[in-house]
Amino acid sequence: MSALGKLVAITLVAAGAGWAGLKAGEGGITLSGLRDLAEMQIAMLVGQEAAAMQGPDATGPVIYWRHPDGLPEWSAVEASSSDGRPFLPVFASEDLTFDPVAVPEPETAGDRRVLYYRNPMGLPDTSPVPKQDSMGMDYIPVYDGESSDDGSITVSPGKLQRTGVRSTEAVLAPLVAILRAPGIVTLDERRVSVISLRADAFIESVADVTTGSVIAEGAPLVTLYSPEIAQAIAQFVTDVRSEGQQRPGARQRLENLGIPAEVIDRIAAEGQATVSIPIMAPRSGVVLERMAVEGMMSEAGETLFRIADISTIWVIAEVPEATLMEIAEGDEVRVSFRGLADGSMTGRIDAIYPEVDMMTRTGKLRIELPNPDGRLRANMFAEVEIRLGGAPVVQVPEGAVIDTGDRQVVILDLGEGRFRPEPVTVGRRGGGMIEIVSGVAAGDVVVSTATFLIDAESNLNAALAALATPEVQQ
């Protein structure tokens, strides 16, 4: 008892003794009657009304009489009220006692022992005995084995049924994830040709082709006159006429000047020099650029046409740096195009570029796709889907992980209704599953539904166990 409690008790005893002495002097009460009267007065001072002390099973001798209306009037002998009604007897079993009160033993439910009772509203309030809160709700018993320092709890089968708790086993398997990356259509660099001259020349005529025209291999593009080429042709014809055969050096000079082989063969067969030299398309494709203009003077190396074969195109996709190690050349991908309703195509990764962009921290993949009908055009946007698999990893359903922002937790199912929260480190996600880097091993059973209910119950029980007194926990 504290010092304040002792002071209050002494004051009560002294007040009761003084009052009892006064009554004893007035009524001639004996010493034993004085003690009983003092006990009664103390009972009234601490708030125990006499009306609450009488019961149907009262036993023992009558120690005093009380007013029939419960007023603060007592008598050591039989007496009557002012209106003539007799005082009611108070028996020894009904009186206040100073004997030590036995502390009730902890309740048990079957083989389980009640540790303490917790507030039904979750407030940090516990009690060693059953009680009710201010709203009349019974405190909830916490049994031995339902609470532990690590926050594990035991949930009854009925509660598991009502809350819909379901458990799933963590598995070791490849985690199939779909990586979506943006892409753009580009021309196959190997299928682009530039038509230019190797000597200064005048453009005499240009074929009826413009930017965007589709031409076939061998189709004429321009006709030109070049003094240097004309001189080489004249020397070649002279050699053919005088010797009856082609000199390798003269023919090689024409080839070095860019004269087509079929033109050289025709000159050799006819034995006549020609002034106008035709230039043909080296491949079939689409004219990307036309710089040739009739009558212009073209210097050596100047571009006249750019032609591209678009029967095969490239899609360049950019993927995050962190996923580059999970992608390999030859992996199958799926490519869809925004401008084409049925533009989804299947291809394979042809190359992974060796550099990472410094600004976006992305790497580039090259996907080669057929384009026989020419629907895919340069600079079109594409969406690339890449399936990421790789080595087997420990994985659980995404719903099994509680992510609070600064931590990730799963609820381990220990069997027989016992659960324990376990911190984990997560990795990739895909297909409704999430990789567990650490914290859970393959074969562990985790709660996949109603995880927040179990986690809240575990945290509440751990907090209440910490607040409970050591005497109650023992």
VEXTOR-170220 format. One line per field, with one value per residue (C-alpha): residue in three letters; chain; z, y, x. Coordinates in nm, 3 decimals. Last residue first. Layout:
% VEXTOR-170220
kevex = ALA; ...
vexro = A; ...
c3 = Z; ...
c2 = Y; ...
c1 = X; ...
//
This chain:
% VEXTOR-170220
kevex = GLN; GLN; VAL; GLU; PRO; THR; ALA; LEU; ALA; ALA; LEU; ALA; ALA; ASN; LEU; ASN; SER; GLU; ALA; ASP; ILE; LEU; PHE; THR; ALA; THR; SER; VAL; VAL; VAL; ASP; GLY; ALA; ALA; VAL; GLY; SER; VAL; ILE; GLU; ILE; MET; GLY; GLY; GLY; ARG; ARG; GLY; VAL; THR; VAL; PRO; GLU; PRO; ARG; PHE; ARG; GLY; GLU; GLY; LEU; ASP; LEU; ILE; VAL; VAL; GLN; ARG; ASP; GLY; THR; ASP; ILE; VAL; ALA; GLY; GLU; PRO; VAL; GLN; VAL; VAL; PRO; ALA; GLY; GLY; LEU; ARG; ILE; GLU; VAL; GLU; ALA; PHE; MET; ASN; ALA; ARG; LEU; ARG; GLY; ASP; PRO; ASN; PRO; LEU; GLU; ILE; ARG; LEU; LYS; GLY; THR; ARG; THR; MET; MET; ASP; VAL; GLU; PRO; TYR; ILE; ALA; ASP; ILE; ARG; GLY; THR; MET; SER; GLY; ASP; ALA; LEU; GLY; ARG; PHE; SER; VAL; ARG; VAL; GLU; ASP; GLY; GLU; ALA; ILE; GLU; MET; LEU; THR; ALA; GLU; PRO; VAL; GLU; ALA; ILE; VAL; TRP; ILE; THR; SER; ILE; ASP; ALA; ILE; ARG; PHE; LEU; THR; GLU; GLY; ALA; GLU; SER; MET; MET; GLY; GLU; VAL; ALA; MET; ARG; GLU; LEU; VAL; VAL; GLY; SER; ARG; PRO; ALA; MET; ILE; PRO; ILE; SER; VAL; THR; ALA; GLN; GLY; GLU; ALA; ALA; ILE; ARG; ASP; ILE; VAL; GLU; ALA; PRO; ILE; GLY; LEU; ASN; GLU; LEU; ARG; GLN; ARG; ALA; GLY; PRO; ARG; GLN; GLN; GLY; GLU; SER; ARG; VAL; ASP; THR; VAL; PHE; GLN; ALA; ILE; ALA; GLN; ALA; ILE; GLU; PRO; SER; TYR; LEU; THR; VAL; LEU; PRO; ALA; GLY; GLU; ALA; ILE; VAL; SER; GLY; THR; THR; VAL; ASP; ALA; VAL; SER; GLU; ILE; PHE; ALA; ASP; ALA; ARG; LEU; SER; ILE; VAL; SER; VAL; ARG; ARG; GLU; ASP; LEU; THR; VAL; ILE; GLY; PRO; ALA; ARG; LEU; ILE; ALA; VAL; LEU; PRO; ALA; LEU; VAL; ALA; GLU; THR; SER; ARG; VAL; GLY; THR; ARG; GLN; LEU; LYS; GLY; PRO; SER; VAL; THR; ILE; SER; GLY; ASP; ASP; SER; SER; GLU; GLY; ASP; TYR; VAL; PRO; ILE; TYR; ASP; MET; GLY; MET; SER; ASP; GLN; LYS; PRO; VAL; PRO; SER; THR; ASP; PRO; LEU; GLY; MET; PRO; ASN; ARG; TYR; TYR; LEU; VAL; ARG; ARG; ASP; GLY; ALA; THR; GLU; PRO; GLU; PRO; VAL; ALA; VAL; PRO; ASP; PHE; THR; LEU; ASP; GLU; SER; ALA; PHE; VAL; PRO; LEU; PHE; PRO; ARG; GLY; ASP; SER; SER; SER; ALA; GLU; VAL; ALA; SER; TRP; GLU; PRO; LEU; GLY; ASP; PRO; HIS; ARG; TRP; TYR; ILE; VAL; PRO; GLY; THR; ALA; ASP; PRO; GLY; GLN; MET; ALA; ALA; ALA; GLU; GLN; GLY; VAL; LEU; MET; ALA; ILE; GLN; MET; GLU; ALA; LEU; ASP; ARG; LEU; GLY; SER; LEU; THR; ILE; GLY; GLY; GLU; GLY; ALA; LYS; LEU; GLY; ALA; TRP; GLY; ALA; GLY; ALA; ALA; VAL; LEU; THR; ILE; ALA; VAL; LEU; LYS; GLY; LEU; ALA; SER; MET
vexro = A; A; A; A; A; A; A; A; A; A; A; A; A; A; A; A; A; A; A; A; A; A; A; A; A; A; A; A; A; A; A; A; A; A; A; A; A; A; A; A; A; A; A; A; A; A; A; A; A; A; A; A; A; A; A; A; A; A; A; A; A; A; A; A; A; A; A; A; A; A; A; A; A; A; A; A; A; A; A; A; A; A; A; A; A; A; A; A; A; A; A; A; A; A; A; A; A; A; A; A; A; A; A; A; A; A; A; A; A; A; A; A; A; A; A; A; A; A; A; A; A; A; A; A; A; A; A; A; A; A; A; A; A; A; A; A; A; A; A; A; A; A; A; A; A; A; A; A; A; A; A; A; A; A; A; A; A; A; A; A; A; A; A; A; A; A; A; A; A; A; A; A; A; A; A; A; A; A; A; A; A; A; A; A; A; A; A; A; A; A; A; A; A; A; A; A; A; A; A; A; A; A; A; A; A; A; A; A; A; A; A; A; A; A; A; A; A; A; A; A; A; A; A; A; A; A; A; A; A; A; A; A; A; A; A; A; A; A; A; A; A; A; A; A; A; A; A; A; A; A; A; A; A; A; A; A; A; A; A; A; A; A; A; A; A; A; A; A; A; A; A; A; A; A; A; A; A; A; A; A; A; A; A; A; A; A; A; A; A; A; A; A; A; A; A; A; A; A; A; A; A; A; A; A; A; A; A; A; A; A; A; A; A; A; A; A; A; A; A; A; A; A; A; A; A; A; A; A; A; A; A; A; A; A; A; A; A; A; A; A; A; A; A; A; A; A; A; A; A; A; A; A; A; A; A; A; A; A; A; A; A; A; A; A; A; A; A; A; A; A; A; A; A; A; A; A; A; A; A; A; A; A; A; A; A; A; A; A; A; A; A; A; A; A; A; A; A; A; A; A; A; A; A; A; A; A; A; A; A; A; A; A; A; A; A; A; A; A; A; A; A; A; A; A; A; A; A; A; A; A; A; A; A; A; A; A; A; A; A; A; A; A; A; A; A; A; A; A; A; A; A; A; A; A; A; A; A; A; A; A; A; A; A; A; A; A; A; A; A; A; A; A; A; A
c3 = -1.483; -1.720; -1.457; -1.210; -1.482; -1.551; -1.897; -2.120; -2.326; -2.373; -2.486; -2.754; -2.884; -2.889; -3.092; -3.341; -3.398; -3.439; -3.690; -3.888; -3.893; -4.018; -4.273; -4.418; -4.494; -4.799; -4.893; -4.550; -4.580; -4.571; -4.597; -4.860; -5.039; -4.791; -4.655; -4.515; -4.812; -5.187; -5.206; -5.568; -5.624; -5.800; -5.985; -6.322; -6.252; -5.976; -5.918; -5.582; -5.222; -4.892; -4.606; -4.249; -4.082; -3.900; -3.700; -3.715; -3.507; -3.594; -3.563; -3.822; -3.829; -4.105; -4.169; -4.225; -4.478; -4.420; -4.635; -4.471; -4.524; -4.751; -4.552; -4.795; -4.670; -4.891; -4.929; -5.189; -5.438; -5.433; -5.319; -5.487; -5.419; -5.738; -6.031; -6.283; -6.581; -6.688; -6.839; -7.122; -7.339; -7.468; -7.716; -7.787; -8.118; -8.248; -8.620; -8.712; -9.038; -9.185; -9.127; -9.381; -9.655; -9.760; -9.713; -9.378; -9.193; -8.841; -8.692; -8.324; -8.194; -7.821; -7.664; -7.303; -7.064; -6.802; -6.941; -6.942; -6.978; -7.235; -7.189; -7.450; -7.600; -7.812; -7.774; -8.111; -8.306; -8.034; -8.180; -8.347; -8.308; -8.453; -8.328; -8.598; -8.619; -8.535; -8.683; -8.588; -8.230; -8.325; -8.140; -8.093; -7.917; -7.813; -7.837; -7.692; -7.958; -7.796; -7.419; -7.161; -6.784; -6.752; -6.928; -6.672; -6.433; -6.719; -6.809; -7.165; -7.488; -7.804; -8.160; -8.413; -8.740; -9.090; -9.362; -9.702; -9.666; -9.922; -9.908; -10.187; -10.145; -10.464; -10.613; -10.335; -10.418; -10.414; -10.731; -10.816; -10.983; -11.235; -11.279; -11.611; -11.477; -11.102; -10.883; -10.507; -10.463; -10.114; -9.968; -10.294; -10.200; -10.276; -10.530; -10.546; -10.740; -10.931; -11.272; -11.394; -11.773; -11.943; -12.227; -12.441; -12.594; -12.759; -13.017; -13.036; -13.018; -12.802; -12.584; -12.531; -12.436; -12.191; -12.025; -11.993; -11.838; -11.585; -11.460; -11.486; -11.137; -11.220; -11.074; -11.313; -11.606; -11.486; -11.441; -11.802; -11.922; -11.700; -11.797; -12.167; -12.367; -12.688; -13.061; -13.024; -13.214; -13.184; -12.819; -12.715; -12.890; -12.725; -12.377; -12.443; -12.561; -12.251; -12.018; -12.194; -12.169; -11.795; -11.734; -11.946; -11.762; -11.924; -11.734; -11.765; -11.445; -11.257; -11.482; -11.326; -11.249; -10.917; -10.904; -10.799; -10.548; -10.542; -10.201; -10.306; -10.681; -10.987; -11.353; -11.464; -11.466; -11.775; -11.879; -11.535; -11.585; -11.432; -11.191; -11.108; -10.865; -10.881; -10.609; -10.545; -10.175; -10.082; -9.769; -9.698; -9.444; -9.222; -9.182; -9.151; -8.818; -8.627; -8.271; -7.940; -7.595; -7.340; -7.166; -6.948; -6.878; -6.580; -6.547; -6.214; -6.255; -5.972; -5.601; -5.425; -5.112; -4.988; -4.973; -4.683; -4.677; -4.405; -4.481; -4.173; -4.059; -4.110; -3.941; -3.651; -3.611; -3.630; -3.337; -3.398; -3.215; -3.223; -3.299; -3.208; -3.140; -2.764; -2.746; -2.727; -2.780; -2.591; -2.253; -2.313; -2.365; -2.240; -2.404; -2.173; -2.167; -2.318; -2.079; -2.247; -1.976; -2.008; -1.848; -1.617; -1.589; -1.371; -1.432; -1.629; -1.935; -2.090; -2.398; -2.596; -2.854; -2.828; -2.639; -2.372; -2.279; -2.017; -1.865; -1.880; -1.905; -1.883; -2.157; -2.094; -2.093; -2.056; -1.741; -1.513; -1.321; -0.947; -0.766; -0.516; -0.166; 0.038; 0.362; 0.665; 0.746; 0.719; 0.633; 0.763; 0.596; 0.743; 1.096; 1.061; 1.018; 1.173; 1.029; 1.242; 1.342; 1.194; 1.436; 1.223; 1.396; 1.331; 1.578; 1.787; 1.872; 2.016; 1.875; 1.666; 1.321; 1.128; 0.795; 0.604; 0.435; 0.455; 0.728; 0.946; 1.056; 1.348; 1.489; 1.530; 1.477; 1.518; 1.230; 0.891; 0.603; 0.309; 0.174; 0.161; 0.349; 0.267; -0.020; 0.199; 0.439; 0.176; 0.106; 0.007; 0.192; 0.477; 0.518; 0.562; 0.810; 1.014; 1.017; 1.129; 1.412; 1.528; 1.535; 1.742; 1.986; 2.027; 2.138; 2.388; 2.534; 2.444; 2.716; 2.482; 2.502; 2.586; 2.322; 2.063; 2.128; 2.126; 1.791; 1.637; 1.752; 1.639; 1.294; 1.248; 1.362; 1.134; 0.836; 0.899; 0.936; 0.608; 0.423; 0.552; 0.453; 0.103; 0.064; 0.174; -0.084; 0.000
c2 = -1.607; -1.343; -1.179; -1.138; -0.998; -0.718; -0.697; -0.411; -0.622; -0.890; -0.624; -0.499; -0.852; -0.931; -0.620; -0.680; -1.040; -0.944; -0.671; -0.912; -1.179; -0.934; -0.782; -1.125; -1.203; -1.407; -1.567; -1.681; -1.847; -2.211; -2.269; -2.529; -2.315; -2.079; -1.747; -1.451; -1.373; -1.304; -1.375; -1.333; -1.222; -1.406; -1.280; -1.362; -1.146; -0.968; -0.932; -0.915; -0.916; -0.908; -1.063; -0.986; -1.276; -1.245; -1.555; -1.774; -2.063; -2.229; -2.586; -2.513; -2.265; -2.052; -1.778; -1.429; -1.234; -0.894; -0.618; -0.307; 0.067; 0.115; -0.095; -0.390; -0.696; -0.990; -1.286; -1.107; -1.121; -1.501; -1.664; -1.719; -1.881; -1.858; -2.091; -1.960; -1.751; -1.648; -1.308; -1.299; -0.991; -0.779; -0.503; -0.209; -0.031; 0.324; 0.385; 0.562; 0.371; 0.207; -0.128; -0.194; -0.283; -0.603; -0.823; -0.673; -0.944; -0.858; -0.822; -0.724; -0.510; -0.447; -0.123; -0.066; 0.185; 0.415; 0.710; 0.971; 0.764; 0.527; 0.181; 0.041; -0.302; -0.328; -0.653; -0.823; -1.029; -1.064; -1.286; -1.219; -1.263; -1.009; -0.808; -0.564; -0.677; -0.335; -0.159; 0.200; 0.119; -0.157; -0.484; -0.684; -1.019; -1.147; -1.475; -1.484; -1.535; -1.299; -1.305; -1.110; -1.157; -0.957; -0.662; -0.638; -0.388; -0.152; -0.093; -0.188; 0.015; -0.149; -0.102; -0.269; -0.358; -0.401; -0.666; -0.623; -0.255; -0.248; 0.106; 0.346; 0.671; 0.870; 1.125; 1.151; 1.347; 1.135; 1.283; 1.612; 1.633; 1.907; 1.953; 1.925; 1.707; 1.707; 1.423; 1.461; 1.195; 1.045; 0.744; 0.569; 0.242; -0.101; -0.326; -0.317; -0.162; 0.081; 0.159; 0.436; 0.502; 0.640; 0.891; 0.928; 0.584; 0.425; 0.159; -0.193; -0.334; -0.632; -0.444; -0.157; -0.404; -0.585; -0.253; -0.156; -0.494; -0.450; -0.116; 0.177; 0.286; 0.456; 0.160; -0.069; 0.140; 0.126; -0.250; -0.288; -0.096; -0.291; -0.630; -0.555; -0.667; -0.855; -0.796; -0.628; -0.306; -0.285; -0.392; -0.166; 0.129; 0.058; 0.060; 0.384; 0.549; 0.421; 0.568; 0.904; 0.906; 0.827; 1.121; 1.356; 1.250; 1.244; 1.118; 0.919; 0.870; 0.611; 0.310; -0.001; -0.277; -0.382; -0.276; 0.058; 0.176; 0.553; 0.721; 1.010; 1.045; 0.832; 0.926; 0.867; 1.154; 1.294; 1.452; 1.474; 1.618; 1.431; 1.454; 1.107; 0.830; 0.896; 0.842; 0.601; 0.523; 0.183; 0.073; -0.297; -0.362; -0.078; -0.247; 0.046; 0.155; 0.089; 0.222; 0.044; 0.086; -0.191; -0.430; -0.696; -0.996; -1.205; -1.582; -1.663; -1.989; -2.228; -2.283; -2.275; -2.106; -2.300; -2.124; -2.043; -1.916; -1.709; -1.642; -1.431; -1.643; -1.981; -1.874; -1.737; -2.072; -2.264; -2.059; -1.834; -1.877; -1.587; -1.511; -1.165; -1.266; -1.220; -1.470; -1.472; -1.738; -2.005; -1.937; -1.787; -1.425; -1.362; -1.081; -0.814; -0.813; -0.515; -0.303; 0.028; 0.145; -0.178; -0.506; -0.734; -1.082; -1.098; -1.020; -0.706; -0.544; -0.197; -0.075; -0.020; -0.282; -0.230; -0.557; -0.455; -0.747; -1.018; -1.203; -1.528; -1.763; -2.124; -2.376; -2.744; -2.691; -2.321; -2.214; -1.920; -1.773; -1.825; -1.556; -1.352; -1.441; -1.145; -1.089; -1.053; -0.697; -0.786; -0.569; -0.710; -0.943; -1.266; -1.114; -1.034; -0.693; -0.659; -0.415; -0.122; -0.134; 0.108; 0.362; 0.677; 0.810; 0.481; 0.194; 0.027; -0.312; -0.274; -0.157; 0.100; 0.248; 0.557; 0.660; 0.616; 0.282; 0.310; 0.043; 0.211; -0.036; -0.278; -0.413; -0.730; -0.988; -1.329; -1.549; -1.621; -1.424; -1.643; -1.407; -1.116; -0.797; -0.604; -0.392; -0.208; -0.123; 0.089; 0.027; 0.361; 0.364; 0.570; 0.335; 0.033; 0.227; 0.289; -0.081; -0.182; 0.071; -0.065; -0.418; -0.307; -0.115; -0.418; -0.616; -0.345; -0.316; -0.045; 0.183; 0.385; 0.736; 0.647; 0.375; 0.617; 0.857; 0.580; 0.451; 0.796; 0.831; 0.480; 0.533; 0.860; 0.707; 0.404; 0.623; 0.854; 0.560; 0.413; 0.744; 0.783; 0.424; 0.483; 0.800; 0.621; 0.349; 0.000
c1 = 0.301; 0.168; -0.049; 0.234; 0.461; 0.211; 0.049; 0.162; 0.405; 0.141; -0.104; 0.137; 0.210; -0.162; -0.238; 0.043; -0.071; -0.436; -0.344; -0.125; -0.395; -0.656; -0.417; -0.336; -0.702; -0.587; -0.252; -0.136; 0.204; 0.316; 0.690; 0.785; 1.042; 1.204; 1.080; 1.274; 1.497; 1.466; 1.094; 0.975; 0.616; 0.335; 0.026; 0.184; 0.485; 0.667; 1.041; 1.213; 1.092; 1.279; 1.084; 0.975; 0.786; 0.453; 0.356; 0.047; -0.089; -0.421; -0.294; -0.023; 0.264; 0.106; 0.361; 0.220; 0.426; 0.586; 0.737; 0.880; 0.912; 0.612; 0.369; 0.379; 0.192; 0.289; 0.051; -0.163; 0.125; 0.113; 0.440; 0.776; 1.111; 1.318; 1.390; 1.648; 1.540; 1.196; 1.129; 0.876; 0.926; 0.638; 0.729; 0.503; 0.560; 0.570; 0.620; 0.946; 0.998; 0.693; 0.529; 0.257; 0.509; 0.329; 0.635; 0.737; 0.931; 1.049; 1.396; 1.414; 1.697; 1.729; 1.850; 1.955; 1.806; 1.955; 1.751; 2.028; 2.345; 2.193; 2.337; 2.576; 2.648; 2.333; 2.145; 2.091; 1.837; 1.576; 1.309; 0.977; 0.604; 0.362; 0.065; -0.049; -0.411; -0.554; -0.251; -0.164; -0.072; 0.168; 0.221; 0.540; 0.570; 0.909; 1.100; 1.449; 1.719; 1.967; 1.937; 1.740; 1.765; 2.088; 1.927; 1.647; 1.811; 1.908; 1.546; 1.441; 1.447; 1.314; 1.448; 1.218; 1.392; 1.250; 1.244; 1.075; 1.166; 1.454; 1.583; 1.693; 1.881; 1.942; 2.187; 2.444; 2.761; 3.076; 3.227; 3.061; 2.728; 2.656; 2.283; 2.099; 1.814; 1.802; 1.932; 1.876; 1.607; 1.561; 1.388; 1.314; 1.149; 1.289; 1.450; 1.827; 2.121; 1.898; 2.049; 2.287; 2.288; 2.604; 2.573; 2.887; 2.914; 3.217; 3.160; 3.293; 2.941; 3.031; 3.281; 3.038; 2.759; 2.985; 3.083; 2.716; 2.629; 2.912; 2.777; 3.019; 3.124; 3.451; 3.641; 3.453; 3.570; 3.932; 3.906; 3.801; 4.105; 4.343; 4.203; 4.251; 3.956; 4.015; 4.037; 4.375; 4.318; 3.940; 3.918; 4.204; 4.048; 3.710; 3.868; 4.056; 3.734; 3.547; 3.814; 3.793; 3.412; 3.432; 3.661; 3.451; 3.133; 2.790; 2.488; 2.167; 1.969; 1.761; 1.717; 1.551; 1.801; 1.636; 1.275; 1.133; 0.877; 0.842; 0.841; 1.067; 1.035; 1.094; 1.030; 1.387; 1.637; 1.810; 2.141; 2.303; 2.655; 2.947; 3.239; 3.367; 3.285; 2.912; 2.647; 2.360; 2.314; 2.171; 1.982; 1.922; 2.198; 2.080; 1.742; 1.507; 1.368; 1.045; 1.027; 0.994; 0.848; 0.899; 0.663; 0.824; 0.601; 0.707; 0.735; 0.897; 1.085; 0.995; 1.058; 0.723; 0.587; 0.284; -0.052; -0.285; -0.643; -0.812; -1.179; -1.247; -1.542; -1.374; -1.051; -1.259; -1.432; -1.105; -0.969; -0.672; -0.342; -0.100; 0.262; 0.387; 0.746; 0.707; 0.425; 0.048; -0.216; -0.024; -0.185; -0.524; -0.622; -0.977; -1.179; -1.324; -1.702; -1.881; -2.092; -2.020; -1.777; -1.579; -1.665; -1.471; -1.320; -1.008; -0.638; -0.733; -0.581; -0.603; -0.418; -0.742; -0.836; -1.210; -1.269; -1.014; -0.794; -0.835; -0.540; -0.346; -0.643; -0.525; -0.591; -0.667; -1.044; -1.097; -0.920; -0.971; -0.683; -0.725; -0.917; -0.714; -0.829; -0.949; -0.759; -0.990; -1.107; -1.473; -1.771; -2.100; -2.346; -2.211; -2.233; -2.602; -2.761; -3.107; -3.365; -3.488; -3.855; -4.109; -4.257; -4.252; -3.941; -3.765; -3.759; -3.491; -3.338; -2.993; -2.661; -2.844; -2.786; -2.892; -2.737; -3.065; -3.122; -3.502; -3.537; -3.270; -3.003; -2.966; -2.641; -2.431; -2.704; -2.543; -2.430; -2.581; -2.737; -2.842; -3.112; -2.869; -2.803; -2.487; -2.622; -2.869; -2.592; -2.422; -2.055; -1.900; -1.570; -1.718; -2.014; -1.790; -1.581; -1.895; -1.986; -1.638; -1.654; -1.992; -1.856; -1.556; -1.782; -2.007; -1.704; -1.610; -1.964; -2.219; -2.359; -2.579; -2.437; -2.079; -2.077; -2.211; -1.926; -1.669; -1.804; -1.774; -1.417; -1.325; -1.473; -1.290; -0.962; -1.006; -1.089; -0.794; -0.558; -0.685; -0.642; -0.285; -0.201; -0.332; -0.129; 0.186; 0.127; 0.000
//
